[in-house]
């Protein structure tokens, strides 16, 4: 009996090595899951920003696992959607002085459809999603733009969150800068953020 168990374990280990080695071929992409990437932006400047006091996690997520912990500096995050539901919500807690309380948290809820997708024999299957709606509170969030509603395993930013935050401007950034026609350069491009 002991010999059979050893053989079964050895065969299982060899099979696992062969199967996992098969997914390292050029036929597979690096990202084998459909996880939408969400980037963080300043509403005022339209530039991507690095947030250092944001805590983020799933609402009602099993094990209360955090996506971003206090003290991490992040300009983007991957969002794990629930394949067995048509909605997933995330909380954003701001650990900044003066607003470090739950009453100031923002909650973002994504509505979507999901479908299993067979990638290949080497890479297996994963779920693809199509975002059908976004609801959010507006404590520090100004707007959210869905750049591409179809979520596949292609690694690209699909969601942009625009925050109402203040950034230190470098000298001369906005003062006295004029466009070629003489209009104020600081007024350009402010209305297209959430579209």
Helices and strands as residue ranges (DSSP letters): H 2-22, E 36-42, E 54-58, G 62-64, E 66-68, E 76-79, E 87-94, G 102-104, E 106-120, E 124-136, E 141-146, E 150-151, E 157-163, G 185-187
